[in-house]
Amino acid sequence: MGMRDSPEAGAGFAGKLDKSAMHVALLALALTVLLRTAWMCDDAEITLRCVMNFLHGYGPTFNADERVQAFTHPLWFLLISAATPIFGNIFAATFTLSIALSLGAWWLLLSKMTTSFWSGMLAGAALLLSKAYVDYSTSGLESPISHFLLICGFLIGFRYLETLERRRATLSLTLLSSIYLCRPDLVLIVAPFCLLILIHAHQDFRASARLVATAATPALLWTIFSVFYYGAPFPNTAYAKLGTGIPPGELIHQGFVYLFDSLSRDPLTLTFIAIGLMLALRQVAALRAIGAGIVIYLVYVVSIGGDFMSGRFLTVPLLAAAVIVSRTQLAGFAIATLVTVVAALGTVSLNSTILSGPTYSDRSIPATGITDERGFMFFGRGLLNAKRDTPDVVLQPDWSPRPRSVTVQVLCGWLGTNSLGNPPEVHYIDPCALTDPLLARLPAKYEPGWRIGHFERQIPAGYEDSIREDKNLLKDPLTKDYWEVIRNATRGPLFSIERFKAIARLNLGLLRKPDYDMYRTGDAVHR
């Protein structure tokens, strides 16, 4: 007699097919939304200019005549640099990487991370209805690779805690520590989970030291390269945004404004983060560690004043909260309640997510200084609005060789978009200091109505002429001496002993700084 499947086996198989079909449907919807909302933000195009310079032999820097790390995400920079020659177009490479990594993170959350089908579907749907998460799943910034590394590192970490296979501990810690190469501050959100892995993996001091050294190797190697090549261990943007001189109390106030802005525009994001934190309190140690990382990171975000891009710094904590939800066994009533909350709050920003189209726009800049950055940029930098015959986000920038005569432009806003449309011979002086090694180390000029993320510096007297003529012509003696050390570090011959001495003096604080008050509240332009 032939063997027949039992009714239970058939029902189980049908159930698996139904679940797989729902996963596919959610991923297909996510892909559709990503294609319809794909865009390129101005800050991302600062990175793309660095990629173009790197691929054309000018070095991994923004201005061709100055070695400066103008991006916070070396891993993302390297991925785009590797993909651009393959695609033959820097925009195609960036969009493809962003969408592929974002879908990969969604798929891992739904199919591998979750311990409960409906909890996983709830977590995946919450990401799709979050305006912040949809916005920064493309944008050209590092969020997609950050999301992917976070999911992979947590997933392998959970597998280690179940099996205690040491190789999984090493791989998990290496992936999670590599998130430093996406944004250095993201290590805060993974630190408690990494500590938990280390505690479980501890055998003796030497074994633990080897494990830490192995995991930290990618970040350590880049830091060594950064000190050697750029003359500084951290991205230039870190010096520019964390050394503004703005009083901490004002920054903290602005940080809370950042959270309230998210609640008003996109109430689902912070609410779902809060749900994840509440669920973590009663879960296993691993989920509590992830919850602790979320809290630590949010405290940091508030302390630095948040950002001018609404929701940008909330996508990684949101994904971490989605991991907590996906691994929580929820009763039917709890699932129904959370589905109702997610659906109700998700409809508030539905026109920015699932229903978003080519006419999506919001170019307002409120008094808070926080904008819907995708709404601000989408008309000119959205994939749906791109035209093949215009230099927006379709045509490869022209980086063909030209006569090497330096042209100087002073520009803060729209720096990325403008600079990507100009040849490498143009040197941009950025008053917001993201790409300038001297201005990044000077305090911002204090304005009572300062805008977060736009901390403008006074340009020292003689600075434009100095850049144009490649000479130190600064008028203020202290600033002149200070910049001379920075010039040696960022412009001197790469293997010069004098340059290495300048790097040491700069990073060890062995030089006298310019008059703080002159740049903060005085007049540095005419002195």
LUMDOZA-953806 format. One record per residue: residue in three letters; x, y, z of N, C-alpha, C, CB in turn. Coordinates in steps of 0.02 Angstrom, whole numbers, plus 50000, padded with zeros to 5 digits. Glycine has a CB too. Layout:
BEGIN
AlaXYZXYZXYZXYZ
...
//
This chain:
BEGIN
Met500424994050000500005000050000500445006350000499535000050061
Gly500235011349962500615017549960500495021650023500425021749899
Met500995025450042500955029750101500575036050083501655031450128
Arg500155038450129499775044650119499935049550176499015043250116
Asp499955055850160500055060850212499445061250255500215067750181
Ser499545061950319498985062850366498685069750356499215061950439
Pro498045070650375497725077250371498115082450410497015076950396
Glu498415080350469498785085150509499405087550472498985082150577
Ala499745082750438500345084650401500165089350345500695078450374
Gly499605087850310499395092250256499225099150281498805089350220
Ala498885099450339498705105950367499335109850387498245105150428
Gly499825106150416500455109550435500815112450375500915104850472
Phe500835108450320501155110750259500795116850230501185105150207
Ala500125116450230499735122050205499855128250248498985120350203
Gly499915127150314500045132750359500705136050344500025130550431
Lys501215131950329501875134750312501835138750247502405129150305
Leu501455136050199501375139650136501025146350147500975135550086
Asp500515146350190500165152550204500625157650237499565151250250
Lys501035155450284501495159950317502025162550269501825156450376
Ser502275158150227502775160250177502465165350129503055154250138
Ala501855164150110501515168750064501425175650096500825165950043
Met501285175750161501205182150196501875185750201500905181050265
His502405181950212503075184950213503235188050145503615179750232
Val503105184250092503245186650025502825192850009503095181149973
Ala502195192750031501765198550018502025204850054501045197150042
Leu502245203950116502505209750153503155212250122502625207950227
Leu503595207650101504215209650069504085212950001504675203550060
Ala503605210449964503435213549900503165220649910502915209249863
Leu502755221449962502495228149977503075232749999501965227850032
Ala503535230050039504105234050060504525236150000504545230050109
Leu504645231649953505025233349893504675238849853505125227149849
Thr504025238249846503645243349810503705250149843502905241349805
Val503635250149910503685256449947504385259449941503515255350021
Leu504905255249945505595257649940505725260749871506085252049953
Leu505475257549819505575260249751505205266949743505335255249698
Arg504605267449772504205273449765504475279249809503485272049783
Thr504825277649862505065282849908505815284049903504875281149979
Ala506165280349861506895280949858507095288049840507185276049806
Trp507595290549876507815297449867508545298149888507375302349908
Met508825303949875509525305249891509565311749931509975305549827
Cys509835311349992509875317450032510535321050019509795315850107
Asp510555327350037511135331550022511765328850058511005338750043
Asp511695326850122512275324350159512555318050126512075322850231
Ala512125313950097512365307850064512805309550005511775303550042
Glu512645314949970513025316749911513715319549928512645321849869
Ile513805321549991514495323050014514915316750011514485325950087
Thr514615311150034514965304750030515085302849957514565299250064
Leu514585303949914514665301949844515215305949810514005302949806
Arg515315312249828515875316049801516535312849823515835323449823
Cys516565310649886517175307249910517295300849871517115305749986
Val516765297149855516825291049816517095292749746516145287449810
Met516825297849714517055299749648517785301749649516635305549620
Asn517985305549699518695307449704519135301249714518795312349763
Phe518915296749756519295290649770519375286349707518945286549825
Leu518825285349670518855281149611519255284349554518145279649587
His519345290849556519715294249503520415296349525519335300349480
Gly520645293449581521345294249599521505300349642521745294549539
Tyr520995303849668521125309749709521135308049783520595315049696
Gly520995301849800520985299849870520285299849899521435304349910
Pro520185296349956519525295949987519365302150028519485289650032
Thr519295307749994519205314150028518735318549988519875317550038
Phe518495323850019517995328249988518315333349942517585331850042
Asn518795337149967519185341749926519825338249904519345348349964
Ala519965338549840520525334649812521195336749840520525335149737
Asp521255342849865521895345349889521975344849965521985352449867
Glu521535340949998521545340850071521275334150095521125346650100
Arg521655330650137521455324050161521005324850223522085319650178
Val520355324050212519865324850266519335319450258519545331950265
Gln519175315950313518625311050311517975314750323518725305450365
Ala517625316150268517015320150270516395315850278516955324450208
Phe516475309450292515905304850300515985301250367515855299750241
Thr515425299350397515445295850462515455288350453514845297850504
His515375285850392515235278750380515725275650330514515277950354
Pro516345274250352516835271450305516615264850273517475270250341
Leu516245260650309516025254350279515545255650222515695249850333
Trp515085260250231514615262050178514985265250119514075266850205
Phe515465269550135515885272650083516245267250042516395277350115
Leu516525262350074516885257050039516425252749997517275252650089
Leu515825251350022515345247349984515135251049920514725245850026
Ile514985257449925514795261249866515385261649818514555268349886
Ser515975262549845516575262949802516675256349764517205264549844
Ala516535250749796516615244249762516065243049711516625238649814
Ala515455245449726514885243949682514855248649622514245244449721
Thr515105254649628515035259649574515355257349509515335266249595
Pro515975254649509516255252249445515845246549415516965249949456
Ile515525242549457515125236949432514505239549396514925232249489
Phe514165244349426513555247049397513705252449345513115249949451
Gly514295255349348514475260749302514115267249318514315258749233
Asn513795267549375513415273549394513355273849470512705273549360
Ile513575279249499513605279749572512905279849604513985285949592
Phe512415282849569511735283049595511415276149593511315288049556
Ala511505272549537511235265849531511535261249584511375262949461
Ala512185261949597512515257849647512225259349716513265259049647
Thr512135265749732511905267649799511185265449810511965275249809
Phe510745266649761510045264549768509985256949773509635267149709
Thr510355253349732510315246049733510555243249799510725243049675
Leu511125245649823511365243349888510865244849944512045246649904
Ser510595250849943510125252949996509515248349997509895260249986
Ile509215247249939508605243249935508745235949951508285243949866
Ala509295233249925509455226249938509595224950012510065224149896
Leu509975229350044510135228450115509505229350158510675233350136
Ser509085234150139508465235350177508005229250173508105241550152
Leu507925226550112507505220550105507815214650141507415218950030
Gly508485214150139508815208750175508685209050250509565209050162
Ala508705215050279508565215850350507835213950365508695223150372
Trp507375216050323506665214250332506575206650330506225217550278
Trp506885203450280506825196250272507105192450333507185193850208
Leu507685194550357507965191350416507525192150477508665194150430
Leu507235198150485506785199250541506185194650538506555206650543
Leu505885194050479505265190150471505385182650475504935191850406
Ser505925180350444506005173050435506505169850482506205171750365
Lys506985173650508507515170650548507515173050621508175172050518
Met507375179450630507415182250697506825180350742507465189750693
Thr506235180350713505625179650752505555172650783505025181150710
Thr505275172450842505105166050874504355164850873505365165850946
Ser503985169550845503255169050839503045172350774502895172250901
Phe502675168750733502495171350668502145178050672502045166350631
Trp501635178650716501245184750718501645190550750500605183650757
Ser502075188850797502515194150824502985196750771502915191450884
Gly503245192250729503675194350675503315198650623503975188350641
Met502705196550605502325200550557502155207350585501675196850539
Leu501995207650650501855214150682502475218650679501635213050755
Ala503055215850695503675219750694503835222150623504265215550721
Gly503765217650573503905219450504503425224750479503875213450460
Ala502785224250497502295229150475502415235950507501585226750491
Ala502635235850570502775242150605503335245950569502965240950678
Leu503855242450547504395245650509504125248750445504955240650493
Leu503675245250411503405247650348502965253750357503025242050314
Leu502645254350415502205259950428502555265850463501615257650470
Ser503185264750480503575270150512503855274750458504145267150555
Lys503675281050461503925285850413504685286350416503615292750425
Ala504955286650478505685287250485506035281250454505865287750560
Tyr505785275150467506125269250442506095268950366505815262950473
Val505525270650337505455270750264505915276050234504725271950243
Asp505915281950264506325287450237507065285450232506255293650281
Tyr507325282450286508045281250289508235274050271508305282950358
Ser507765270450242507945264050211508245265150142507335259350206
Thr508175271250117508565273450058508935279750080508095274849993
Ser508865285350046509175291850064509905292450046509095293050137
Gly510255287050032510965287350017511405287250079511115293449978
Leu511105287750138511485287450200511595280250222511125291350256
Glu511935279450279512175272850301511655268450335512745273850348
Ser511045270850342510545267050380510445259850356509885270650377
Pro510395258450291510285251450270510835246650293510245251150195
Ile511465248650288511995244050310512005243650386512695246450284
Ser511825249050421511765248750494511215243950515511615255850523
His510645244350482510085239850497510275232550485509465241750455
Phe510615231350429510785224550410511295221550459511075224350339
Leu511795225450477512295222950525511975221650593512865228050533
Leu511525226150614511195225250679510805218650681510725231150693
Ile510405217450629510005211350627510465205150626509555211350565
Cys510975205250584511425199450579511795198350645511935200550522
Gly512045203650675512415202950737511975200350794512725209450757
Phe511375203050800510915200650852510715193450839510295205150856
Leu510565191850776510335185050759510855179850777510155184650684
Ile511475181050757512005176250772512145176150847512655178050733
Gly512065181950880512145182150953511635177850988512095189250978
Phe511005178050966510495173650994510655166350983509805175350964
Arg510915164850923511105157850909511665155650956511335157050834
Tyr512135160150969512675158451016512405157051086513195164051019
Leu511955161251109511675160351176511285153851183511235166251195
Glu511035151251126510675144851126511155138951123510185144551068
Thr511705139651086512155133951074512825134451110512265133251001
Leu513025140751127513675142051158514265139951114513725138551226
Glu514165140051048514725138751001515145145150997514455136550930
Arg515775144551015516195150551022516275154350957516875148551049
Arg516285150950901516375154350837515795159150824516435149250780
Arg515195157450849514635161850841514705168050885513985158250857
Ala514995167250943515125173150985515605177850949515415171051053
Thr516125175050919516615179250883516285182850825517195174950858
Leu515885179250786515565182250728515055187550749515225176850686
Ser514665186150800514175191050823514505197450846513755188150879
Leu515025196750887515375202650913515725206550858515875200650966
Thr515985202950808516325206350752515825210450711516685201250707
Leu515245207450697514735211050659514485217150697514145206350643
Leu514355216250762514075221750801514595227250813513815219250867
Ser515225225450821515735230650830515875234250764516385227550856
Ser515745230850708515835234050642515325239450629515805228850587
Ile514805239750670514315245050662514635251850678513695243850709
Tyr515205251650713515605257750724515805260850658516235256050765
Leu515905256750607516105259150541515515261750501516465253650503
Cys514915261350529514325264450498514205271250530513705259950506
Arg514165271350595514165277550635514475275750701513425280450644
Pro515005279250722515325277450785514855277350845515885282150799
Asp514365281850847513925282150905513445276250910513535288550904
Leu513375272350856512925266550859513175260950904512815263950789
Val513815261250923514065256150969513695256451036514835256950980
Leu513415262251052513045262851114512445258151117512825270051125
Ile512125257251061511505253251060511655245751063511095254850998
Val512245243751042512415236551043512855234751102512755234650978
Ala513115239651138513605238251191513345233551245513825244651223
Pro512735234551272512505229851324512435222651299511835232151352
Phe512195221751238512125215051210512815211851201511745215251142
Cys513295215851176513985213251168514285211251236514435218551134
Leu514145215251287514395213651354514105207051378514235219251403
Leu513475205951364513155199651384513485193751348512395199851367
Ile513625194551284513965189151247514655187851278514045191151171
Leu515015193151294515685192351324515645188751391516025199251333
Ile515145190351431515075187151496514965179651487514495190251536
His514535177851440514395170751428514995167151398513785170051382
Ala515385170751359515955167651324516595167551366516095171151259
His516565170751425517175171351465517425164651490517055175951525
Gln518065163251476518395157251502518975159251548518645152851445
Asp519395163551521519945166451560520115173151527520565161651564
Phe520545176851559520705183551534520985183451464521185186951582
Arg521445178851450521765178651384521255177051329522335173551383
Ala520825172251342520335170451291519855176251278519935164151314
Ser519645179651331519195185351322519545191051285518935187751390
Ala520175192151301520555197451267520625195951193521255198151299
Arg520755189651176520795187651105520125188751070521015180251098
Leu519585187151104518925187951075518785195351062518385185051122
Val518935199551110518825206851102519275209551046518965210651168
Ala519895207351045520365209750994520135207750924521075207151006
Thr519905201650917519655199350851519045203350830519485191850854
Ala518575204350875517965207950858518095215150841517475207550915
Ala518585218150875518735225250865519205226550806519045228150928
Thr519445221250774519945222250722519725226750665520145215550693
Pro519115225950636518915230450581518925237750602518215228550556
Ala518635239350660518625246250684519335248750699518185246950747
Leu519745244450728520425246450745520835247750682520755241050787
Leu520775243450632521155244450570520965250950536521035238550522
Trp520305252450534520105258850503520365264750543519345259250497
Thr520355264350609520595269850651521345271050639520465268450725
Ile521725265750633522445266450618522535269750550522795259450620
Phe522165267450500522205270550434521995277850438521765266750384
Ser521465279350475521215286150479521725290850509520565286250520
Val522055288650563522575292850593523145293850544522835289650659
Phe523345288550510523895289150462523715293550403524105282250437
Tyr523135292350373522965295850310522655302750323522495291650269
Tyr522155302950367521805309250379522115313450435521085307850396
Gly522515310250477522815313850532522365314350593523015320750511
Ala521815310650594521345310950649521005304150657520815316550638
Pro520845301950718520535295450727519795295250713520645293150797
Phe519465301050712518735301250705518545305150642518415304450766
Pro517945304150617517715307950559517725315450573517005305750538
Asn517845319350521517845326650529517165329150554518025330050464
Thr516635325650535515965327650556515885327250632515445323250521
Ala516245322650664516195322050737516475328250770516565315750762
Tyr517045330650745517345336750773516885342750760518035337950743
Ala516565342750701516145348450682515515348850724515965348050609
Lys515205343050738514545343150771514585342450846514125337550743
Leu515135339750872515185338950944515615344350977515475332150960
Gly515925348550937516345353850965516085360750949517055353150939
Thr515445361550953515135367850932515175373350983514415366650915
Gly515235371451047515225376451100514525378251123515585382451078
Ile514015375151095513325376351117513255373751189512805373051068
Pro512955377551235512875375151304512485368551306512515380451346
Pro512685363851349512355357351353511605357951366512665353151407
Gly511405362651408510695363351423510285364951362510595368751474
Glu510555369051317510195370751255510155364651209510535376551219
Leu510695360751207510685354751165510185349651191511385351651163
Ile510155348751257509685343851286508965346151272509795343151362
His508825352551279508165355051263507985353551190508115362651276
Gln508465354751145508345353351074508265345851063508925356051032
Gly508605341751102508535334551096507835332251111509025331051142
Phe507525335051163506825333351178506365336051124506625336151248
Val506525341851096506135344451040506155339450982506405351451017
Tyr506735336450972506815331450918506345325550928507545329050915
Leu506285323250990505835317651004505105319750995505945315051075
Phe504925325651018504235328051011504065329150937504125334451050
Asp504555331350898504445332050826504265325350795505065335050791
Ser504625320050815504485313450789503785311150809505005308450813
Leu503595312550871502925310550893502375313950853502835312150967
Ser502495320250834501975323950798501935321850725502105331350802
Arg502505320450693502505318650622502385311150612503175320550591
Asp502645307150657502705299950646502615296350713503405298150614
Pro502005296650742501915294250810502065286850820501215295550831
Leu502035282950766502155275750773502865274250795502005272250707
Thr503355277950769504055276150781504235276050855504515281050744
Leu504145281550890504315281650961503855277251003504295288850987
Thr503225276850983502755272551020502965265251016502035273350993
Phe503175263050957503385256050949504045254850986503465254350874
Ile504485259850988505085259151028504905258251101505545265351019
Ala504415262251125504195261551194503885254751207503685267051211
Ile503505252151159503215245451166503765240151173502755243751105
Gly504275240751131504835236051135505175236351203505335237551080
Leu505265242451229505595243151295505175240051350505725250651310
Met504525241151348504095238351400504085230751397503375240951393
Leu504075227951337504085220651330504745217751354503955218651257
Ala505295221451342505955218951361506035218051436506495223551335
Leu505675222051474505745221851547505595215051576505295227051580
Arg505155211251543504945204851570505205198951529504185204551574
Gln505725200251488505985195051444506665192551468506035197551372
Val506975188351429507625185551446508155190951445507815179851397
Ala508745189351472509275194251480509485197451414509875191051514
Ala509485193551360509705196051295509255201751272509715190451243
Leu508595200851280508135206151258508165212151305507415203351256
Arg508285210951369508375216551415509005220451397508415214051489
Ala509525216951375510145220351354510015224851293510695215251339
Ile509625222351246509455226451188509055232551210509055222251136
Gly508585231551256508205237151282508645242251316507685234651331
Ala509135239951355509605244551387509995248551335510095240751433
Gly510205245351281510555248851228510125254251196510785243951175
Ile509485252851187509035257851159509005263951204508325254851149
Val508925262851269508885268451317509525272551316508745265851388
Ile510095269251319510745272751319510805277051256511335267751323
Tyr510625274151199510695277851136510215283751134510565273151077
Leu509605282951157509135288551156509355294151202508435286151176
Val509655292451259509935297551303510485301451267510215294451369
Tyr510905297851230511435301151191511135305751138511885295851158
Val510625303351103510315307451051510035313951080509755303551016
Val509715313451137509455319551170510035324051190509025317651232
Ser510575321251216511135325351241511475329251186511635320951275
Ile511465326851124511785330451069511305334851030512125325651021
Gly510675335051052510185339351019509815336150962510515345450995
Gly509885329550953509555326250896509865328250831508815327950896
Asp509445329550782509685331150715509175335550681509815324550673
Phe509375338350623508895342450586508465338050540509255347650544
Met508655331750529508265327150489507785323350534508715322250449
Ser507145324550527506645321550571506685313850567505945323950552
Gly506765310750626506745303450630507375299750612506225301050587
Arg507885303250587508475299650562508805295450616508975304650533
Phe508875298150677509235294550729508795289650767509525299550778
Leu508185288550743507725284050778507625277350742507055287350787
Thr507915276550683507785270450645508135264350674508005271350573
Val508745265150699509095259450728508775257350794509835261050740
Pro508605262050840508225259850899507555256750882508125265550945
Leu507225259150829506595256150808506705248950786506275260150751
Leu507215247650748507355240850726507525236350785507925240750675
Ala507905239150833508065235250893507425233550932508565239250938
Ala506965238350935506325236950968505935231650929505905243350974
Ala505975231850862505635226750821505915219850835505705228550747
Val506575219450848506885213050866506585210450931507655213750873
Ile506515214950980506225212951045505515210251035506225218851094
Val505105213950997504405211850985504385205150949504025217250945
Ser504815204350898504805198250858504995192050898505265199050798
Arg505355192850953505575187150993505175186451057506315187751009
Thr504615190051060504185189651119503565185551103503985196751143
Gln503425180551143502815176551135502225180451162502885169551172
Leu501785182551118501215186651137500565182751131501185192951093
Ala500135183551180499475180351179499035183651126499135180551248
Gly498495180351108498055182851056497795189851070497475178251047
Phe497605191151132497335197751149497885203151143497055197751221
Ala498495201451165499045206151160499205207751087499675203451196
Ile499215202551045499345203650973498805208150944499365196850936
Ala498175206650960497625210650932497675217950954496945207750954
Thr497865218951018497935225851043498495229551008498065225751119
Leu499065226251001499635229550969499515230750895500265225350979
Val499175226050862499005227150792498555233250784498645220850762
Thr498085234050829497645239950828498045246350837497105239350882
Val498505246350886498915252250899499355253950838499365251150962
Val499685248850811500135249950754499735252450694500505243450736
Ala499165249450680498755251450623498495258650632498165246650614
Ala498265260250692497985266850705498515272250698497665267250774
Leu499095271150729499635276150725499955276350656500165274750778
Gly499975270550623500275270350556499885274250505500335263250534
Thr499225274850515498825278550467498975286050468498085277550480
Val499255288550523499415295650528499925297750475499695297350598
Ser500405293350462500925294950413500865290450351501615294150444
Leu500265287950337500175283350281500355286550214499455280850279
Asn500215293050207500375296450145501135297350136500035303350143
Ser501505296250189502235296750185502555289950176502515300050247
Thr502165284650181502445277850176502125274050118502355274050242
Ile501615270050133501325265650082500995269550025500815261050113
Leu500695275150040500345279049989500765284649959499725282050018
Ser501395285049978501835290349953501945289549878502505290349990
Gly501955295249842502045295049769502495300549745501375295449735
Pro502515301749680502985306649650502855313849670502965306149576
Thr502255315449694502105322349713502255323749786501375323849699
Tyr502535318849822502665319749893503145325649903502965313349923
Ser502955330149948503365336149958503195339450025503275341149900
Asp503705342050058503625346150117504265350250125503475341650182
Arg504255356250101504855360450101504845365650156504935363850033
Ser504435364650206504405369350262504995368250310503735368650299
Ile505225373750340505735373350392505435376750454506415376850370
Pro505165372850501504845375750560505345378950607504445370450597
Ala505095382250658505525385650706505995380850741505105389250757
Thr505815374550746506255369550778506885368250738505875363150789
Gly506885369950673507445368450630507465361350605508085369850666
Ile506955357350623506915350250604506455349550544506675345750663
Thr506695346350492506305345850430506145338650413506685349150373
Asp505625337950372505495331650338505975331550278504725330850315
Glu506565328750289507095329550239506925326250173507745326650265
Arg506575320550175506365317550112505865322050076506065310450124
Gly505395324850113504925329450083505265335550054504415331650133
Phe505805337650086506175343550063506555342149999506655345850117
Met506815336049992507265334449937506935330549880507845330449962
Phe506345327649893506085322449848505935325049777505465319549877
Phe505695331149771505515333549705506105333549657505225340649709
Gly506695335349682507285335549639507735329549645507675341549653
Arg507685325749702508165320249713507805313649726508615321949772
Gly507165313149709506805306849717506875302549654506075308149732
Leu506925296049664507005291549607506405291749560507115284349631
Leu505805292449588505205292849546505195299049502504585292749590
Asn505525304349524505525310549486506125311449441505485316349533
Ala506565306449440507185307049401507035306749326507675301549420
Lys507415310649289507365310749215508045308949187507125317649189
Arg508035305049134508655302449106509115307949079508505297549052
Asp508835313549058509245318649024509405324449070508885321148963
Thr509305323749135509465329149181509945326749234508825332049213
Pro510395330949259510905328849307510625328449378511495333649306
Asp510125324149390509865323449457510135317149490509085323349456
Val509745311849495509985305749527510005300049477509555303949587
Val510155301549415510205296549363510875296749328509645297449312
Leu511075302549304511685303149265512315302749308511685309649226
Gln512805298849285513435298449320513795305149317513885292849288
Pro514035307849373514395314349371515005314049326514595316349442
Asp515145319549294515725319949249516345321649290515615325349194
Trp516805316849294517425317749333518035317149288517455312449390
Ser517945318949224518505318349177519035323449195518265319349104
Pro519665321849179520225326349198520145333349168520895323249176
Arg520335338249207520315345249186520955348649209519685348949214
Pro521105354549185521695358249210521645359149285521755365149175
Arg522195357749321522175357949394522285365049420522715353349422
Ser521785369149415521795375749445521235376049497521715381449392
Val521405377549559520925377349613520455383249611521285377049680
Thr519815381849612519295386949618518975386249686518755386349561
Val518875391749721518625391549789517905393849790519055395849836
Gln517475389949823516785391849836516625391049910516295387749792
Val516255395749938516035395350008515305393150008516135402250045
Leu515165387450042514485384850039514365380250098514375381049973
Cys513785381150130513575376550184512975372450160513415380450249
Gly512385375650153511795372050130511885369550059511195376450134
Trp511595363750044511625360549978512345359049957511285365049927
Leu512775357950005513475356649989513565350349948513885356250054
Gly513225344849968513305338549932513065338949861512945333149968
Thr512455341449851512165341849784512575346249738511455344349788
Asn512765352149762513165356649720513855353949705513225363349754
Ser514175351049755514865348749745514895342749699515175347049811
Leu514375338549699514375332649656514285334649583513835327749677
Gly514025340649572513945343049504514525347049478513335347149499
Asn515055347749519515645351549499516265347149500515735357649544
Pro516765348749462517375344549458517785344849522517805346749399
Pro518255340249529518665339949590519125346049599519085333649590
Glu519205350149547519635355949554519325361449598519795358849486
Val518665360949608518325365849650518425363949723517565366249632
His518715368649761518805367649833518245371249869519505370049857
Tyr517865367449910517305370449946517515371950018516695365649945
Ile517425378150038517495380050108516795379550139517805387350116
Asp516725375150187516075373650217516015377050285515975366050223
Pro515655382550291515575385850356515255381450409515165392150348
Cys514875376350388514595371650437515105366450458513985368150407
Ala515695366450425516295362950448516285355450438516405364350519
Leu515795352650403515775345450394516385342950355515135343350359
Thr516635347050309517175344850265517815348750275516955345450193
Asp517845353050325518425357550334518775356050400518195364950332
Pro519415354150398519765351950459519915357650508520405348550441
Leu520005363750483520125369350529519475371650560520455375150491
Leu518965373050519518335375650545517995370650592517865377350488
Ala518095364150581517795359150625518075359550695517915352150597
Arg518675362250702518995362650768518925369550799519735360850762
Leu518535373750768518375380350796517655380250821518485386050744
Pro517495383950873516805384050897516345387650848516765387550966
Ala515715385750848515225389050805515085396050832514565384950801
Lys514935400650787514735407350808514055406850842514705412350747
Tyr514005409450903513385408550940512845413150913513495409851014
Glu512275410150896511685413850875511105411350918511525412850799
Pro510715415950949510165413750992509685408950957509775419751016
Gly509595409650891509135405350854509495400050814508705409350809
Trp510055397350842510445392450805510015386450784511045390050848
Arg510205383650727509835377950701510235371550709509645378950627
Ile509925366350736510265360050746510535357350680509795354950780
Gly511155354850681511455352050622511745357150574510955347950586
His511665363550590511935368850547512315373850591511365372350507
Phe512865371650618513265375650664513795379450624513585371350719
Glu513635385350603514085389050559514665392350597513695394450520
Arg515245391950567515845395050595515995401650559516445390350590
Gln516335405950594516615411850561517235409750521516795417450613
Ile517285412050461517865410350419518425415150437517685410850343
Pro518995412650461519535417050482519775421750426520125412950507
Ala519975427550445520225432450396520825429450359520425439050432
Gly520805429750293521345427150251521275419850232521985428150286
Tyr520735416550254520675409350242520545407850168520125406450285
Glu520105411550137519955410250066520585411150023519405414850041
Asp520955416450035521575417549997522075411950012521895424450015
Ser522085409550073522555404150090522395397750051522515402650166
Ile521765396150046521565390150008521715391049934520805388650018
Arg521555396949909521645398249837522385397949818521365405149819
Glu522825400549860523545400849843523945395249876523825407549864
Asp523605390949916523935385449951524515388049994524195380249901
Lys524375393350031524855396350078524475398150142525205402650048
Asn524845398450196524535400450260524555408050265524905397050320
Leu524015411350245523975418650244523485421250297523755421050176
Leu523335417150348522875419350400523155425250439522705413550447
Lys522715429650459522935435950491523015435250566522445441450476
Asp522585431350598522645430450670523225425750686521985427750700
Pro523715427950725524325423950737524175417050768524805427650782
Leu523735416850818523585410350850523245405550802523135411450912
Thr522765408150763522435403850715522915401650661521835407550683
Lys523365406050642523865404350590524305398650613524285410550572
Asp524545399050675524975393650701524575387150708525265395650769
Tyr523955387650730523525381750738523395378350671522855383750771
Trp523235382450621523095379450555523725376650523522795384750509
Glu524305379450540524925376850510525025369450529525525380950533
Val524855367850591524905360850612524385356550575524805360250689
Ile523775359150569523245355550533523435354750459522565359150540
Arg523715359950430523935359650359524455354250349524225366450336
Asn524935353750396525445348550390525135341650393525975349350445
Ala524625340850437524305334350446523885332450386523885334350508
Thr523535337250355523045335750303523305337150232522415339650315
Arg523845340850226524105342650160524835340850149524015349950149
Gly525195339450202525905337950196526035331350162526235338050263
Pro526655330150139526835323650109526655317950155527595323550092
Leu526355312850128526045307550168526525304350218525765302250122
Phe527155303250198527625299750242528135304350273527985294350202
Ser527985310850274528445315750303528485315150379528235322850283
Ile529095315450406529185315450479528845321450510529935315350497
Glu528895327250476528565333250502527815332350506528745339350458
Arg527545328850457526815327450459526635322950518526595324150392
Phe527025317850530526885313450587526925317250653527365307450588
Lys527395321850658527445326050718526825330450725528075330350716
Ala526595333150669525995337450670525385333350692525875340550601
Ile525325327150667524765322850686524775321550761524785316250648
Ala525365320150788525425318950859525235325150900526135316750877
Arg525485330850880525325337050917524585338550914525725343050887
Leu524275337450856523565339050847523125334550891523375338250774
Asn523285328150893522845323450928522995322751002522895316750896
Leu523595324951022523765324751093523655331451127524495322551101
Gly523405336251090523265342851119523885346751137522845342051179
Leu524435345651100525075348951116525185355251076525645344051104
Leu524665359151066524735365451031524225370351059524635364550956
Arg524395376651053523975381951080523405383451031524395388351093
Lys522805383751058522215384851015522075392251007521615381251044
Pro521695394050955521505401050944521045403551000521165401950876
Asp520935410051000520485413251048519775410651038520515420951041
Tyr519535406851088518875403851085518335409151077518745399551147
Asp518375414251119517835419351120517805423251055517945424151178
Met518365424151022518375427950959517935424450907519095428750933
Tyr517975417850905517575414150856516865412850881517905407550839
Arg516785412550946516125411050974515665417150974516215408451046
Thr515915422651000515485428651007515775434950978515345429751080
Gly516395434650954516725440650928516705441050852517435440950951
Asp517195444350824517245445350752517915442750728517155452850732
Ala517915436650701518535433650677518675435250604518525426150686
Val518155437550569518215438650496518695444350480517535439950465
His518705449450523519105455450508519705456150553518675461550513
Arg519905450650586520475451150632521065447050606520285448850702
//
